[in-house]
Amino acid sequence: MRLRFSALWRRYRTSISAFLAIGLLYLFLAAVGIGCPLKFFSGISCPGCGMTRAFLHALRFEFAEAFYYHPLWVAVVPVLALLLLLRIRHKGIALYAVLFAAAALMLFVYVWRLFFVDGSVVVCAPEEGFFYRSVQALCRFFDLK
């Protein structure tokens, strides 16, 4: 078993390290009050907006709230496990099919939540984004209209 684990580690250490680095970056951003960098900079929520809150509610067995924050929270772990299994087994076409289907479903749910739901979780408010506010501040500073 040790030989198998070390072989898997050598093969996937770059991917695992990247996931860990992204996780640490998000922890840092949450600690300094930024949260989602896409929403912070653009003012527009990302497709995964509400996923963390959904998982936190699910951990407290508050499933209605979990589905409210993101209806796909329940699919994340099975899809990630399937993707990992397909990658380990070298099933290229199936891997891409699952990736495409997951991305398409995520995009569909994102557009649906962005345009057809009340807007309390997923928002489109560019005027609240860092880029827009920075441009506005520069225009005021240089007295541009």
C-alpha positions in Angstrom: 0.0 0.0 0.0 2.9 2.4 0.8 4.3 1.9 -2.7 1.0 2.7 -4.3 0.5 5.9 -2.1 3.9 7.2 -2.9 3.5 6.5 -6.6 0.1 8.4 -6.5 1.7 11.2 -4.6 4.5 11.6 -7.1 2.1 11.6 -9.9 -0.4 14.1 -8.4 1.6 16.2 -6.1 1.4 19.2 -8.4 -2.4 19.1 -8.5 -2.6 18.5 -4.8 -0.2 21.3 -4.1 -2.2 23.6 -6.3 -5.5 22.8 -4.6 -3.9 23.4 -1.2 -2.4 26.7 -2.3 -5.9 27.8 -3.7 -7.5 26.8 -0.4 -4.9 28.7 1.6 -5.4 31.8 -0.6 -9.2 31.6 0.0 -8.7 31.3 3.7 -6.5 34.4 3.6 -9.0 36.3 1.6 -11.8 35.4 4.0 -9.6 36.4 6.9 -9.0 39.9 5.5 -12.7 40.3 4.6 -12.5 39.9 0.9 -14.2 36.5 0.4 -14.7 35.8 -3.2 -12.1 37.7 -5.3 -14.3 37.8 -8.4 -17.1 39.4 -6.5 -14.7 41.8 -4.7 -13.1 43.0 -7.9 -16.0 43.0 -10.3 -19.1 43.2 -8.1 -20.5 40.2 -9.8 -20.9 36.9 -8.0 -19.1 33.8 -9.3 -20.9 30.6 -10.3 -19.9 29.0 -7.0 -21.3 31.8 -4.9 -23.0 30.4 -1.8 -21.3 27.0 -2.0 -19.4 27.5 1.3 -22.5 28.7 3.1 -24.4 25.8 1.6 -21.9 23.3 3.0 -21.9 25.0 6.4 -25.7 24.7 6.6 -25.5 21.1 5.5 -23.0 20.3 8.2 -25.7 21.6 10.7 -28.3 19.5 8.9 -30.1 22.6 7.7 -30.7 21.2 4.2 -33.3 23.7 3.1 -30.9 26.6 3.7 -28.1 24.6 2.0 -30.2 24.3 -1.1 -31.1 28.0 -0.9 -27.5 29.1 -0.9 -26.4 26.7 -3.7 -28.6 23.9 -5.2 -25.6 22.0 -6.5 -23.8 21.6 -3.1 -24.9 18.0 -2.9 -23.2 17.2 -6.3 -19.7 18.5 -5.5 -18.2 15.6 -3.6 -19.6 12.9 -5.9 -18.4 14.8 -9.0 -15.0 15.4 -7.6 -14.7 11.7 -6.6 -15.8 10.6 -10.1 -13.3 13.0 -11.7 -10.5 11.7 -9.6 -11.4 8.1 -10.3 -11.6 8.8 -14.1 -8.2 10.6 -14.0 -6.5 7.8 -12.1 -8.0 5.2 -14.5 -7.0 7.2 -17.6 -10.5 7.5 -19.0 -9.9 10.7 -21.0 -13.1 11.0 -23.0 -15.3 10.2 -19.9 -13.3 12.7 -17.8 -13.9 15.4 -20.3 -17.6 14.5 -20.6 -18.1 14.7 -16.9 -16.1 18.0 -16.8 -18.3 19.4 -19.6 -21.5 18.2 -18.0 -20.6 19.6 -14.6 -19.5 23.0 -16.1 -22.7 23.2 -18.2 -24.9 22.5 -15.2 -23.0 25.0 -13.1 -23.4 27.6 -15.8 -27.1 26.9 -16.2 -27.7 27.2 -12.4 -25.6 30.3 -12.3 -27.6 32.1 -15.0 -30.8 30.9 -13.5 -29.8 32.3 -10.1 -28.5 35.5 -11.5 -31.5 36.4 -13.5 -34.5 34.6 -12.1 -34.0 34.4 -8.3 -34.4 37.2 -5.8 -30.7 38.3 -5.9 -29.9 37.9 -2.3 -27.1 35.3 -2.8 -26.0 35.8 -6.4 -25.7 39.5 -7.3 -24.7 41.6 -10.3 -23.7 44.9 -9.0 -20.6 46.2 -10.8 -20.9 49.5 -9.1 -20.0 47.8 -5.8 -16.8 46.2 -7.3 -13.3 47.3 -6.6 -12.6 48.1 -10.2 -15.6 50.4 -10.6 -15.0 52.2 -7.4 -11.3 52.7 -8.2 -12.2 54.2 -11.6 -14.7 56.4 -9.9 -12.2 57.6 -7.3 -9.6 58.3 -10.1 -12.2 60.3 -12.0 -13.1 62.3 -8.9 -9.4 62.9 -8.1 -8.7 64.2 -11.6 -12.0 65.9 -11.9 -13.1 63.9 -14.9 -16.8 63.4 -15.7 
